[in-house]
Amino acid sequence: MTYHHVKILFGVCLILNLLFWMLFRHTQAEWANVPPVPSDKVASAFGLGDEQFAYRNIALMLQNLGDSGGRSTPLHDYDYDALSDWFLLESRLDSRSNMVPYLAAYYFSAVQNPDMLPPLIRYLETIGAGGVDHKWRWLAQAVFLAHYRLQDPEWALELSGKLSALQLKGVDLPVWAKNMNVMLMNASGEKEAALEIMLQTLETEQANMDPQEMLFLIDYICFQILDPAQASLNPLCKQLENQ
């Protein structure tokens, strides 16, 4: 091939390149939304057979999903059912890490349309109710989302009952988590039922409770459940005033 032929070939390639650019310069890659979740065995290939490495690779993918190539995708465009499947896959790869639950509870839960939240709440319920000590807080977050974002007090009360029941599995819960169902009853106007549960708790669990826990429960009864007139006649509230 002579030098003249090389110049012709170069010119043809340059023209083809310019034509290609002119035809497709306004074309952008389209995001196909959240991909289908693979099987557990296929997912481990993300980490070359190492489940911990796979967990981190997938978590990084989920963190940046839809926000690559100069594109920013609003949360309401995501498929939340598919997202929750990926989150559950991650929990099977690593049941102790909190990275993906944190991503679900504090990032993806910020979607403006609360009707998209149920798959997320069910995921947080699943991992939070498993009986692992430090995971209960994700169930508490599910209660918050159901009650305050989704405006579904019945579901929130059901979830709070599961949270309280974790004590039976030996999970060490703070006093507010143990009694979240009572707080929801009180917030929903079921003050008599909330008061009865609190009084029964004080009566039956007093020997096993820290003094600060007892003070918290009495304080909640006197200042959150009872009105000032009722509190002034209640022996527990009078006892609190004298301390």
C-alpha positions in Angstrom: 0.0 0.0 0.0 1.4 3.3 -1.1 1.4 6.6 0.9 -1.3 7.9 -1.4 -3.5 4.9 -0.5 -3.0 5.5 3.2 -4.1 9.1 2.9 -7.2 8.1 1.0 -8.0 5.4 3.7 -7.4 8.0 6.4 -9.7 10.5 4.7 -12.5 7.9 4.3 -12.2 6.9 8.0 -12.4 10.5 9.0 -15.5 11.2 6.9 -17.2 8.1 8.3 -16.3 9.2 11.8 -17.8 12.6 11.2 -21.0 11.1 9.7 -21.3 8.8 12.7 -20.9 11.7 15.1 -23.5 13.8 13.3 -26.0 11.0 13.2 -25.7 10.0 16.9 -24.4 13.0 18.7 -27.8 13.6 20.4 -28.3 9.9 21.3 -27.8 9.0 25.0 -27.7 5.7 26.7 -31.1 4.8 28.1 -31.4 3.4 31.6 -33.4 0.1 31.6 -34.3 0.5 35.3 -33.3 -1.9 38.1 -32.1 -5.2 36.5 -33.7 -8.5 37.5 -32.1 -10.0 40.6 -29.8 -13.1 39.9 -29.8 -16.3 41.9 -27.5 -16.5 45.0 -25.0 -18.7 43.1 -24.8 -16.3 40.2 -24.6 -13.3 42.6 -21.5 -14.8 44.2 -19.8 -14.4 40.7 -19.8 -10.7 41.4 -17.0 -11.4 43.9 -15.3 -14.3 42.0 -16.9 -16.8 44.4 -16.2 -14.6 47.5 -19.5 -13.7 49.1 -18.1 -10.8 51.1 -16.5 -9.3 47.9 -19.8 -9.9 46.0 -21.7 -8.2 48.7 -19.5 -5.1 48.5 -19.6 -5.0 44.7 -23.4 -5.3 44.6 -23.8 -2.7 47.3 -21.6 -0.3 45.3 -23.7 -1.0 42.2 -27.0 -0.3 44.1 -25.5 2.9 45.6 -24.8 4.2 42.1 -27.6 2.6 40.2 -29.2 5.1 37.7 -26.6 7.8 38.5 -23.8 7.0 36.0 -22.7 8.4 32.6 -23.6 11.9 33.6 -27.2 10.9 34.4 -29.1 11.5 37.6 -32.3 9.4 38.1 -35.0 10.6 40.5 -36.1 8.0 43.1 -39.7 7.8 41.8 -38.3 6.3 38.5 -36.9 3.2 40.3 -38.6 -0.1 40.4 -38.9 -0.6 44.2 -40.1 -4.2 44.0 -36.9 -5.1 42.1 -34.8 -3.0 44.5 -36.2 -4.9 47.5 -35.3 -8.2 45.8 -31.7 -7.0 45.5 -31.7 -5.9 49.1 -32.9 -9.3 50.2 -30.2 -11.0 48.1 -27.6 -8.8 49.8 -28.9 -9.9 53.2 -28.4 -13.5 52.2 -24.8 -12.8 51.2 -24.1 -11.0 54.4 -26.6 -11.0 57.2 -24.7 -8.8 59.6 -23.6 -5.8 57.5 -25.7 -2.6 57.8 -24.6 -0.9 54.6 -27.5 -2.0 52.4 -30.2 -1.6 55.2 -28.9 1.9 55.7 -29.1 2.6 52.0 -32.7 1.3 52.0 -33.8 3.1 55.1 -32.2 6.5 54.7 -31.7 7.0 51.0 -34.3 5.1 48.9 -37.0 5.8 51.6 -36.8 9.5 50.7 -38.9 8.9 47.6 -41.6 11.6 47.5 -44.4 9.1 46.6 -45.1 7.2 49.8 -47.1 4.6 47.9 -43.8 3.2 46.6 -42.6 2.4 50.2 -44.3 -1.0 51.0 -41.6 -3.2 49.3 -39.0 -1.2 51.3 -40.9 -1.6 54.6 -41.3 -5.3 54.1 -37.6 -5.7 53.5 -36.7 -3.7 56.7 -39.3 -5.9 58.5 -37.7 -9.1 57.3 -34.1 -8.2 58.3 -35.2 -6.4 61.5 -37.3 -9.3 62.8 -34.6 -11.9 62.4 -33.5 -11.8 66.0 -30.0 -10.5 65.4 -29.2 -8.0 68.3 -28.2 -5.0 66.3 -30.7 -5.4 63.5 -33.9 -4.5 65.5 -33.4 -0.8 64.7 -34.3 -1.5 61.0 -37.7 -2.9 62.2 -38.1 0.3 64.2 -37.4 2.2 61.0 -40.0 0.2 59.2 -42.5 1.2 61.9 -41.6 4.9 61.4 -42.1 4.6 57.6 -45.4 2.8 57.9 -46.8 5.2 60.4 -45.5 8.6 59.4 -44.7 8.2 55.7 -47.3 5.7 54.5 -49.9 6.8 57.0 -50.9 3.2 57.8 -51.3 3.0 61.6 -52.6 -0.6 61.6 -49.5 -1.9 59.8 -47.3 0.3 62.0 -48.9 -1.2 65.1 -48.4 -4.7 63.7 -44.7 -4.0 63.1 -44.3 -2.5 66.5 -45.7 -5.7 68.0 -43.1 -7.7 66.2 -40.4 -5.3 67.5 -41.6 -5.7 71.1 -41.7 -9.5 70.7 -38.0 -9.6 69.9 -37.4 -9.5 73.6 -38.7 -13.2 73.7 -35.8 -14.0 71.3 -33.3 -12.5 73.8 -32.7 -9.3 71.9 -31.7 -6.5 74.2 -34.1 -3.6 73.3 -34.1 -0.1 74.8 -37.2 0.9 76.7 -38.7 3.0 73.9 -38.4 0.2 71.4 -40.0 -2.3 73.9 -43.0 0.1 74.2 -43.3 1.5 70.7 -46.7 -0.3 70.3 -48.0 1.6 73.3 -46.8 4.9 71.9 -48.5 4.2 68.6 -51.8 3.4 70.4 -51.5 6.6 72.3 -50.8 8.6 69.1 -53.9 6.9 67.5 -56.1 7.9 70.4 -56.3 4.5 72.1 -55.1 6.0 75.4 -56.9 3.6 77.7 -55.4 0.6 76.0 -51.9 2.3 76.1 -52.3 3.1 79.8 -53.4 -0.5 80.7 -50.4 -2.0 78.9 -48.0 0.4 80.6 -49.4 -0.3 84.0 -49.2 -4.0 83.5 -45.6 -3.7 82.3 -44.7 -1.8 85.5 -46.5 -4.4 87.6 -45.1 -7.5 86.1 -41.6 -6.4 85.0 -40.6 -4.1 87.9 -38.1 -6.5 89.4 -36.4 -6.9 86.0 -36.3 -3.2 85.1 -33.5 -0.6 85.4 -34.6 2.3 87.6 -34.2 4.6 84.6 -36.5 2.5 82.6 -39.2 2.7 85.3 -38.8 6.5 85.4 -39.2 6.6 81.6 -42.4 4.6 81.7 -43.9 6.6 84.6 -42.9 9.9 82.9 -44.6 8.7 79.6 -47.8 7.8 81.5 -48.0 11.1 83.3 -47.0 13.5 80.5 -48.0 11.7 77.3 -51.0 9.5 78.1 -52.8 11.3 81.0 -54.0 14.8 80.8 -52.9 17.2 83.6 -56.1 16.7 85.6 -55.7 12.9 85.5 -52.0 13.0 86.3 -52.7 15.2 89.4 -54.8 12.3 90.8 -52.6 9.4 89.8 -50.4 7.9 92.6 -47.5 7.2 90.2 -47.4 10.8 89.0 -47.5 12.1 92.6 -44.6 9.8 93.3 -42.7 11.2 90.3 -43.3 14.8 91.6 -41.8 13.9 95.0 -38.5 12.6 93.5 
